[in-house]
Amino acid sequence: RTYGDGAAAKVSCTLETGRTHQIRVHLASKGAPCLPDPVYGAAQPTAPVRAAIARSGLARQTLHAAVLGFRHPVTGEALRFSSEFPPDLAALEVELMSL
């Protein structure tokens, strides 16, 4: 889903491996850095997107692992964890929808 005529987007990724740093690097290399990302973001978000971030009170990067799974390194048991969309990101999404 895009917001503000493509000024921001909500994406879903399925990762085989990866750490936060790698996710940020790969998205930025495709011209779609995480919001806000002062390290890998090539440019500042547009003024309306910056205002939406400020209004939402977001104080972190916009990364969320909805599902995380791996095999336990000792027992080999398949483990799976899920997490609801967090309130701070939901608040940002509401602000972005108004763009």
Buried (B, 14 or more C-beta within 10 A) or exposed (E): EEBBEEBBEEEEEEEEEEEEEEBBBBBBEEEBBBBBBEEBBEEEBBEBBBEBBEBBEBEEBBBEEEEEEEEEEEEEEEEEEEEEEEEBBEBBBEBBEEB
